[in-house]
Amino acid sequence: MKTDSATITSEEVDPVADPTLSSDIMAAAGEPLDPAEADDLDDADDTGARYEHFRFVADKGQALLRVDKFLVERMQKSSRNRIQQAAQAGCILVNGNPVKSNYRVKPLDVVSIVMDRPRYECEIIAEDIPIDIVYEDDDLLVVNKQPGLVVHPGHGNYHGTLVNALAWHFRDNPDYDVSDPRMGLVHRIDKDTSGLLVVAKTPEAKTSLGKQFFNKTTKREYVAVVWGIPDPQSGRIEGNIGRSLKDRLQMAVFPDGSAGKHAVTHYEVLEPLGYVSVVRCVLETGRTHQIRVHMKHIGHPLLNDSRYGGDEILRGQRTSSYKKFVENCFEICPRQALHARTLGFVHPRTGKEMFFTSEVPADMTRMIERWRTIDTATR
């Protein structure tokens, strides 16, 4: 069997837009997916796309076979669902003529297929990565993501992501295509943030959940450990968030509204611990790095948040023993101290209100216990 393929560059289009949602909904539906992971912002604004073109010639002895099955056998990295979508769009040609999925390939038929592929998106390979699924039904699943797991393949993170793990989880489900933007992740959290995420298993669920994020009817609560004790101990932080003008890898607050997107975070101190505080943060909007940026903006960066200065000693003593204590805390929790603890939404099919809670993970819990010890000792 002779095979040849080529890649053709197209005009610029939106590589992640969900056709079931308006652009406004996608822009606000809980930190929508960029081509790059939130922690790798270099290419996040690029909207270029490319198309993949494959051509196959059937053997002389080719038995009659549906064209979608014929292509699946030869394109092992592409799902049958994605190939069928190409047929529906008129993008599968046999001998130069468009055909449907049920066309039966005959000997010496020339079969070609064109499929769109975002510029920075790689083929998503199923990988056996352990994930904590706290709930699943026919429409969605809720995952308690461990820290250190990148959510979506992107610039510098092409393997070992949550999406790769989902591809493995759904490997025997013919109705779920991990590459189909009409289903899958509805929102995301940063690589080193732990906690709850909802994944849509159908286009209808993705649309319903996306609208809930856009309309701010979802319930999202985070637990964080920050430097110092905010004053007042509860409040509302409002300020546009956009890419920093000084550091492309950071986001920044533009309180005058001159740049960025509207963002609101509500916070409350749950436990003051002398030089640090355990705080509860409730998102009204969902912007990239929102809690991390807003808390830094009011002078209280998250502990061990290297991107926003929290990995330095910002409060406390100048003794060598205190420095060692803080360094030990950073070793216990080697990431920004942030956990997506609760997630609530209305089920897209049943209309029932769903609410999920996950415990603060062990690394943050151990670090908090350490700060309780020193807080007690200094009183």
Beta strands, then each sheet from edge to edge (+ up, - down):
strand 1: 3-9
strand 2: 49-57
strand 3: 65-66
strand 4: 92-94
strand 5: 97-98
strand 6: 104-105
strand 7: 110-118
strand 8: 132-136
strand 9: 140-145
strand 10: 184-185
strand 11: 194-200
strand 12: 219-227
strand 13: 234-238
strand 14: 240-243
strand 15: 251-254
strand 16: 264-273
strand 17: 276-283
strand 18: 338-346
strand 19: 353-357
sheet 1: 1+ 2- 7+ 4- 5+
sheet 2: 3+ 6-
sheet 3: 8+ 9- 11+ 10-
sheet 4: 8+ 9- 11+ 18+ 12- 17+ 16- 13+
sheet 5: 8+ 9- 11+ 18+ 19-
sheet 6: 14+ 15-
end
